[in-house]
Amino acid sequence: MAYPSYIDAYKQGVLAQKSKEALRMLEHCMICPRRCGTNRLRDEQGFCRTGRLAVTCSYFAHHGEEPPISGERGSGTIFFSRCNLRCLYCQNYQFSQKDEGRPMEARELADGMLSLQKEGCHNINVVTPTHVMPQILEALLLAVGDGLDIPIVYNTSGYELPETLKILEGIVDIYLPDMRYSNEEAARIFSGAADYPAVNREAIKEMHRQAGAAIFNDDGSIRKGMIIRHLVLPEDISGTEEILRFIAEEISCETYVSLMSQYFPAYLADKHPPLDRRLRLEEFEEAAANLKKFGLNNGWIQESGGLQRFAGTHIKRNT
């Protein structure tokens, strides 16, 4: 079997077929849990404010992701503008909420992927891809035809439909989803999505079914699998203990978790206490203690200042 997975999908015509299928979904858009039903092929816009073309803020070799994602040469990160969430504290609000960026045709997006590969990046890391998944596949089809051969990292908020994720099976090798909330009311107030916890859990199950626990190359870069990110919020708004319990009991204790402490008030957070302050040390220490409590020994604790400490006992290598 070829690697990345999309190589075989391309050769067998599956990638082209799935790209067409995904684009057809834009005619009556139901690709995310919002299920707006707008005709994005005619440039109508629903909740995500995105029509036919993906809007892209930037792309570059990113060295600040988890160590297996960035590796030594960087992760080829493409930041897509706009979003299907409305997080009041979004740290990327300039392009997720305020529309910084510009529309890109598939050919230009494909060329961006190829340029990142030429720079030596370990992977193509699509950030906030949910609402533009069809456009990503459209560009990927062109890029693979021109020689793209590094894996895709699907870097998502986790507000995804399992039936949409199924289209990505055999194409995406690496999933990097968030688990943001375990409480519906918090999800409603702070991200405008009361159904986030239930939707997110089903999406995580589907990503794990496809990719499994992360495995790594000899150089420590990720080859395949899922890493779950969880940002700890003040006063445990995020419900860390229940999220980690779910991962351990319903996914796998082998799951790699990136527990993040770098929350800071951004966008509209200063108007919504307790999001108007940084995380306290004791709050993060309490959250981190749950990793041990639930036997989650694989992953990273991302400390303030961007420092990262490996919190696991082993790394599963590719065999």
C-alpha positions as CSV (number, residue, x, y, z in Angstrom):
1,M,0.0,0.0,0.0
2,A,1.4,3.4,-1.0
3,Y,2.0,6.2,1.5
4,P,0.4,8.7,1.9
5,S,-2.9,7.0,1.5
6,Y,-4.1,9.4,-1.1
7,I,-1.5,8.1,-3.6
8,D,-3.5,4.8,-4.0
9,A,-6.8,6.8,-3.9
10,Y,-5.5,8.9,-6.8
11,K,-4.2,6.0,-8.9
12,Q,-7.5,4.1,-8.5
13,G,-9.7,7.1,-9.3
14,V,-11.1,7.2,-5.8
15,L,-9.7,10.7,-5.0
16,A,-11.3,12.1,-8.2
17,Q,-14.6,10.4,-7.3
18,K,-14.6,11.7,-3.7
19,S,-13.7,15.1,-4.9
20,K,-16.7,15.3,-7.2
21,E,-18.9,13.8,-4.5
22,A,-17.8,16.5,-2.0
23,L,-18.3,19.3,-4.4
24,R,-21.8,18.2,-5.2
25,M,-22.5,18.5,-1.5
26,L,-22.0,22.2,-1.8
27,E,-25.1,22.5,-4.0
28,H,-27.3,22.1,-0.9
29,C,-24.6,22.4,1.8
30,M,-24.8,19.9,4.6
31,I,-21.1,19.2,5.1
32,C,-21.0,20.4,8.7
33,P,-23.4,20.2,11.7
34,R,-24.9,23.6,10.8
35,R,-26.6,22.0,7.7
36,C,-27.4,25.4,6.2
37,G,-28.6,24.0,2.9
38,T,-27.3,27.0,0.9
39,N,-26.1,26.6,-2.7
40,R,-22.5,27.4,-2.3
41,L,-21.8,26.4,-5.9
42,R,-23.7,29.6,-6.8
43,D,-21.7,31.4,-4.2
44,E,-24.5,31.6,-1.6
45,Q,-23.3,31.8,1.9
46,G,-24.5,30.2,5.1
47,F,-23.2,30.2,8.6
48,C,-19.5,29.9,7.5
49,R,-19.8,32.8,5.2
50,T,-18.0,30.9,2.5
51,G,-19.2,30.4,-1.1
52,R,-17.7,28.4,-3.9
53,L,-14.1,29.2,-3.3
54,A,-12.0,28.5,-0.1
55,V,-10.8,31.7,1.5
56,T,-7.2,31.4,2.6
57,C,-5.3,33.6,5.1
58,S,-1.8,32.3,4.7
59,Y,0.4,29.3,4.3
60,F,3.9,28.7,5.5
61,A,6.3,26.2,7.2
62,H,5.0,26.1,10.8
63,H,7.5,25.2,13.5
64,G,5.2,25.7,16.5
65,E,2.9,22.7,16.3
66,E,3.3,19.5,18.4
67,P,6.8,18.1,17.9
68,P,5.7,15.2,15.7
69,I,3.6,17.5,13.5
70,S,6.3,20.2,13.0
71,G,9.3,17.8,13.1
72,E,12.6,19.3,12.1
73,R,11.5,20.9,8.9
74,G,8.2,22.4,9.8
75,S,4.6,21.6,9.0
76,G,3.2,22.9,5.8
77,T,0.3,24.9,7.4
78,I,-2.5,26.4,5.4
79,F,-4.8,28.7,7.4
80,F,-8.3,28.8,6.0
81,S,-10.4,31.8,6.8
82,R,-13.9,31.8,8.4
83,C,-15.3,29.0,10.5
84,N,-18.4,27.0,11.4
85,L,-18.0,28.0,15.1
86,R,-18.2,31.5,16.8
87,C,-15.8,31.2,19.6
88,L,-15.8,34.4,21.7
89,Y,-12.1,33.8,22.6
90,C,-10.8,32.8,19.2
91,Q,-7.1,33.4,19.0
92,N,-7.3,33.5,15.2
93,Y,-10.2,35.8,15.1
94,Q,-8.7,38.1,12.5
95,F,-9.3,35.5,9.8
96,S,-11.8,33.1,11.5
97,Q,-14.3,35.8,12.4
98,K,-13.2,39.0,10.7
99,D,-12.6,37.6,7.2
100,E,-8.9,38.4,6.7
101,G,-7.7,36.4,3.7
102,R,-8.6,36.0,0.0
103,P,-10.4,33.5,-2.2
104,M,-8.3,30.9,-3.9
105,E,-9.0,28.8,-7.0
106,A,-8.1,25.1,-6.7
107,R,-5.1,25.5,-8.9
108,E,-3.6,28.2,-6.7
109,L,-4.3,26.2,-3.6
110,A,-2.7,23.1,-5.2
111,D,0.4,25.2,-6.1
112,G,0.6,26.3,-2.5
113,M,0.7,22.7,-1.3
114,L,3.4,21.9,-3.8
115,S,5.5,24.9,-2.7
116,L,5.3,23.8,0.9
117,Q,6.5,20.3,-0.1
118,K,9.4,21.9,-2.0
119,E,10.4,23.8,1.2
120,G,10.8,20.4,2.8
121,C,7.8,20.4,5.1
122,H,6.8,17.0,6.6
123,N,3.1,17.4,5.8
124,I,0.3,19.6,4.5
125,N,-1.5,20.8,7.6
126,V,-5.0,22.2,6.7
127,V,-6.2,24.4,9.6
128,T,-10.0,25.0,10.0
129,P,-10.8,22.7,7.1
130,T,-14.3,21.7,7.9
131,H,-16.3,24.2,5.8
132,V,-13.9,23.9,2.9
133,M,-13.3,20.2,2.8
134,P,-14.6,19.9,-0.8
135,Q,-12.3,22.6,-2.0
136,I,-9.3,21.0,-0.3
137,L,-10.0,17.7,-2.1
138,E,-10.4,19.6,-5.4
139,A,-7.0,21.2,-4.9
140,L,-5.4,17.9,-3.6
141,L,-6.4,16.1,-6.8
142,L,-4.5,18.6,-8.8
143,A,-1.5,18.6,-6.4
144,V,-1.1,14.9,-6.3
145,G,-1.2,14.8,-10.1
146,D,1.8,17.2,-10.1
147,G,3.8,15.2,-7.6
148,L,2.5,15.9,-4.0
149,D,3.6,13.0,-1.8
150,I,3.5,14.2,1.8
151,P,0.7,13.4,4.2
152,I,-2.4,15.5,5.0
153,V,-2.9,16.7,8.6
154,Y,-6.6,17.4,9.1
155,N,-6.4,20.1,11.8
156,T,-10.0,20.7,12.9
157,S,-12.1,22.2,15.7
158,G,-13.8,18.8,15.9
159,Y,-17.2,20.2,15.0
160,E,-17.6,17.7,12.2
161,L,-20.2,15.3,10.9
162,P,-19.1,11.6,10.8
163,E,-20.8,11.1,7.4
164,T,-18.6,14.0,6.0
165,L,-15.5,12.6,7.6
166,K,-16.1,9.2,5.9
167,I,-15.3,10.9,2.6
168,L,-11.8,11.5,3.9
169,E,-11.2,7.8,4.6
170,G,-8.2,6.6,2.5
171,I,-7.1,10.2,1.9
172,V,-6.3,11.7,5.2
173,D,-3.6,9.9,7.3
174,I,-3.3,12.2,10.2
175,Y,-6.2,13.8,12.3
176,L,-5.5,16.6,14.7
177,P,-8.9,17.4,16.2
178,D,-9.9,19.6,19.2
179,M,-12.1,18.5,22.0
180,R,-13.3,21.8,23.4
181,Y,-16.2,21.2,25.7
182,S,-18.0,18.5,27.6
183,N,-20.8,20.9,28.6
184,E,-23.6,21.9,26.2
185,E,-24.3,25.3,27.9
186,A,-20.6,26.3,27.8
187,A,-20.5,25.3,24.1
188,R,-23.6,27.4,23.4
189,I,-22.5,30.5,25.3
190,F,-18.8,30.6,24.2
191,S,-18.9,29.0,20.7
192,G,-22.5,29.2,19.6
193,A,-22.9,25.4,19.3
194,A,-24.9,23.7,22.0
195,D,-24.6,20.4,20.2
196,Y,-20.8,20.6,20.2
197,P,-20.1,17.9,22.9
198,A,-22.3,15.3,21.3
199,V,-21.3,16.0,17.7
200,N,-17.6,16.2,18.7
201,R,-17.6,12.8,20.4
202,E,-19.1,11.1,17.4
203,A,-16.6,12.8,15.1
204,I,-13.7,11.7,17.4
205,K,-14.9,8.1,17.2
206,E,-15.0,8.3,13.4
207,M,-11.5,9.8,13.1
208,H,-10.1,7.1,15.5
209,R,-11.8,4.4,13.5
210,Q,-10.1,5.6,10.4
211,A,-6.7,6.4,11.7
212,G,-6.2,4.8,15.1
213,A,-3.6,5.9,17.6
214,A,-0.7,7.9,16.4
215,I,2.4,6.1,15.1
216,F,5.7,7.8,14.2
217,N,8.6,7.6,11.8
218,D,12.1,7.0,13.0
219,D,12.8,10.7,13.1
220,G,9.9,11.3,15.5
221,S,7.6,12.8,12.9
222,I,4.0,11.5,12.8
223,R,3.3,9.0,10.1
224,K,-0.4,8.2,10.8
225,G,-3.1,8.4,13.4
226,M,-4.9,10.9,15.6
227,I,-3.7,13.4,18.2
228,I,-6.4,15.1,20.2
229,R,-5.9,18.7,21.4
230,H,-7.6,20.1,24.4
231,L,-7.3,23.7,25.5
232,V,-7.9,24.1,29.3
233,L,-10.0,27.2,30.0
234,P,-10.4,29.2,33.2
235,E,-12.7,27.8,35.9
236,D,-12.9,24.5,33.9
237,I,-15.3,25.9,31.3
238,S,-14.0,23.3,29.0
239,G,-14.8,20.3,31.3
240,T,-11.4,18.7,31.1
241,E,-12.0,15.8,33.4
242,E,-15.0,14.5,31.4
243,I,-13.2,15.0,28.1
244,L,-10.2,13.0,29.3
245,R,-12.5,10.3,30.8
246,F,-14.3,10.0,27.4
247,I,-11.0,9.6,25.6
248,A,-9.7,6.9,28.0
249,E,-13.0,5.0,28.3
250,E,-14.5,5.3,24.8
251,I,-11.6,5.8,22.5
252,S,-8.4,4.3,23.9
253,C,-5.8,4.9,26.6
254,E,-3.2,4.7,23.8
255,T,-4.6,8.0,22.4
256,Y,-2.1,10.8,22.2
257,V,-3.4,14.0,23.9
258,S,-2.0,17.5,23.6
259,L,-3.1,19.3,26.8
260,M,-2.7,23.1,26.3
261,S,-2.3,25.8,28.9
262,Q,-1.6,28.7,26.6
263,Y,-5.1,30.3,26.8
264,F,-5.1,34.1,26.8
265,P,-8.1,36.5,26.4
266,A,-8.6,37.3,22.8
267,Y,-11.3,38.7,20.5
268,L,-14.4,39.2,22.7
269,A,-13.1,37.4,25.8
270,D,-12.6,40.5,27.9
271,K,-16.4,40.9,28.0
272,H,-17.1,37.4,29.2
273,P,-15.6,36.5,32.6
274,P,-13.9,34.3,33.5
275,L,-12.5,34.2,30.0
276,D,-11.1,37.7,30.6
277,R,-8.1,36.3,32.3
278,R,-5.3,33.8,31.7
279,L,-5.4,30.3,33.1
280,R,-4.0,30.0,36.7
281,L,-1.2,27.5,37.4
282,E,-3.3,25.5,39.8
283,E,-6.1,25.2,37.2
284,F,-3.8,23.7,34.7
285,E,-2.2,21.4,37.2
286,E,-5.6,20.1,38.2
287,A,-6.4,19.5,34.6
288,A,-3.1,17.8,33.9
289,A,-3.6,15.5,36.9
290,N,-6.4,13.9,35.0
291,L,-4.1,12.5,32.4
292,K,-2.6,10.3,35.1
293,K,-5.9,9.6,36.7
294,F,-7.3,8.1,33.4
295,G,-4.1,6.4,32.3
296,L,-3.5,8.7,29.4
297,N,0.3,8.4,29.2
298,N,0.9,9.4,25.6
299,G,1.1,13.1,24.6
300,W,2.3,16.5,25.4
301,I,1.7,19.2,28.0
302,Q,2.0,22.5,26.2
303,E,3.1,25.0,28.8
304,S,2.9,28.8,28.6
305,G,5.4,30.4,26.3
306,G,5.0,27.7,23.8
307,L,7.2,25.2,25.7
308,Q,6.3,21.6,25.2
309,R,7.1,18.7,27.5
310,F,6.5,15.1,26.5
311,A,4.2,13.6,29.1
312,G,4.1,10.0,27.8
313,T,6.0,6.8,28.5
314,H,6.6,5.6,25.0
315,I,6.2,6.4,21.3
316,K,4.8,3.8,19.0
317,R,7.1,3.6,16.0
318,N,6.1,2.7,12.5
319,T,6.7,-1.0,11.9
